[in-house]
Amino acid sequence: MIANLSGTPKRLAQGSIGTSNTTLYTAVPDGRSAVLDIMVVNTTSSTINLTMYIGSASTANAFGWYQTPIPGKTSVQFSGFQILNQNESLLAVGSADGLTTSISGLERV
């Protein structure tokens, strides 16, 4: 088990990614969260660029995808291990509407 994290993996967030910086998930205020899986789906027939950040929207904080084209009617997936510190957020922005996401992981309890 991950130090200071316990419990069963769960869905941390699910929703749409907007065309301005969208906060997808914020770690718990009393500990850290482990992001284990992120699925992003393009529900349109057009390609949409995806960018994700940890903490704040700056190139120094880019995570996973940076202006990455996601073809229409396809998905991309991050499977790994990324820690978010207390109150740290995972943000994303799309070049157009039509991206949705589901994020799974563990929270400190």
C-alpha positions as CSV (number, residue, x, y, z in Angstrom):
1,M,0.0,0.0,0.0
2,I,1.1,3.6,-0.6
3,A,2.5,5.3,2.5
4,N,-0.1,7.5,4.1
5,L,-2.8,6.4,1.7
6,S,-5.3,3.7,2.4
7,G,-8.5,2.4,1.1
8,T,-10.0,1.0,-2.0
9,P,-9.3,2.8,-5.3
10,K,-12.3,4.9,-6.4
11,R,-13.4,7.3,-9.0
12,L,-12.0,10.7,-7.9
13,A,-13.8,12.7,-10.6
14,Q,-15.8,12.6,-13.8
15,G,-16.9,15.4,-16.1
16,S,-16.3,17.6,-19.0
17,I,-13.1,19.4,-19.9
18,G,-13.8,23.0,-20.9
19,T,-12.1,25.4,-23.3
20,S,-10.7,27.4,-20.4
21,N,-8.7,25.9,-17.6
22,T,-11.0,23.4,-15.8
23,T,-10.2,22.0,-12.3
24,L,-10.9,18.3,-12.6
25,Y,-9.9,17.2,-9.1
26,T,-8.4,18.7,-6.0
27,A,-6.6,16.6,-3.5
28,V,-7.9,16.3,0.0
29,P,-6.9,19.1,2.4
30,D,-5.6,16.7,5.1
31,G,-3.3,14.6,2.9
32,R,-2.3,13.5,-0.5
33,S,-4.1,11.7,-3.3
34,A,-2.7,9.2,-5.8
35,V,-4.0,9.4,-9.3
36,L,-3.8,5.9,-10.8
37,D,-5.8,6.2,-14.0
38,I,-7.1,9.0,-16.3
39,M,-9.4,8.3,-19.3
40,V,-10.2,11.2,-21.7
41,V,-12.8,10.6,-24.4
42,N,-13.4,12.9,-27.4
43,T,-17.1,12.6,-28.0
44,T,-17.0,14.7,-31.2
45,S,-16.0,13.8,-34.8
46,S,-13.3,16.5,-34.8
47,T,-9.8,16.5,-33.4
48,I,-9.5,18.4,-30.1
49,N,-6.2,19.3,-28.5
50,L,-5.8,18.4,-24.8
51,T,-3.5,19.9,-22.2
52,M,-3.3,18.9,-18.5
53,Y,-1.5,20.5,-15.6
54,I,-0.8,19.8,-11.9
55,G,-1.0,22.7,-9.5
56,S,-1.5,25.6,-11.9
57,A,-1.8,26.2,-15.6
58,S,1.8,26.8,-16.7
59,T,4.1,25.0,-19.1
60,A,6.3,24.1,-16.1
61,N,3.4,22.2,-14.6
62,A,2.2,20.3,-17.8
63,F,1.3,16.7,-17.1
64,G,0.4,13.8,-19.3
65,W,-0.7,15.7,-22.4
66,Y,0.4,19.1,-23.7
67,Q,-1.5,20.4,-26.7
68,T,-1.9,16.7,-27.7
69,P,-4.4,16.1,-30.5
70,I,-7.1,13.7,-29.6
71,P,-8.9,12.4,-32.8
72,G,-12.7,12.4,-32.9
73,K,-14.5,9.4,-31.4
74,T,-11.3,8.1,-29.7
75,S,-9.9,8.1,-26.2
76,V,-6.5,8.3,-24.4
77,Q,-5.5,6.9,-21.1
78,F,-2.9,7.6,-18.5
79,S,-2.2,4.6,-16.2
80,G,0.6,5.1,-13.7
81,F,1.1,6.8,-10.4
82,Q,1.0,10.5,-9.8
83,I,0.8,12.1,-6.3
84,L,-1.1,15.3,-5.7
85,N,-0.1,17.1,-2.5
86,Q,-2.6,18.6,-0.1
87,N,-5.1,20.8,-1.9
88,E,-3.2,20.5,-5.2
89,S,-5.4,20.3,-8.3
90,L,-5.4,18.5,-11.6
91,L,-6.5,20.9,-14.4
92,A,-7.2,20.5,-18.1
93,V,-8.2,22.5,-21.1
94,G,-9.4,21.5,-24.5
95,S,-9.2,23.5,-27.8
96,A,-12.9,22.9,-28.2
97,D,-15.8,21.4,-26.3
98,G,-16.3,17.6,-26.5
99,L,-13.8,16.1,-24.1
100,T,-14.9,14.1,-21.0
101,T,-12.8,12.5,-18.4
102,S,-12.9,9.9,-15.6
103,I,-10.2,9.9,-13.0
104,S,-9.5,7.1,-10.5
105,G,-7.2,6.8,-7.6
106,L,-6.7,6.8,-3.8
107,E,-7.2,9.5,-1.2
108,R,-5.6,9.7,2.3
109,V,-8.1,8.7,4.9
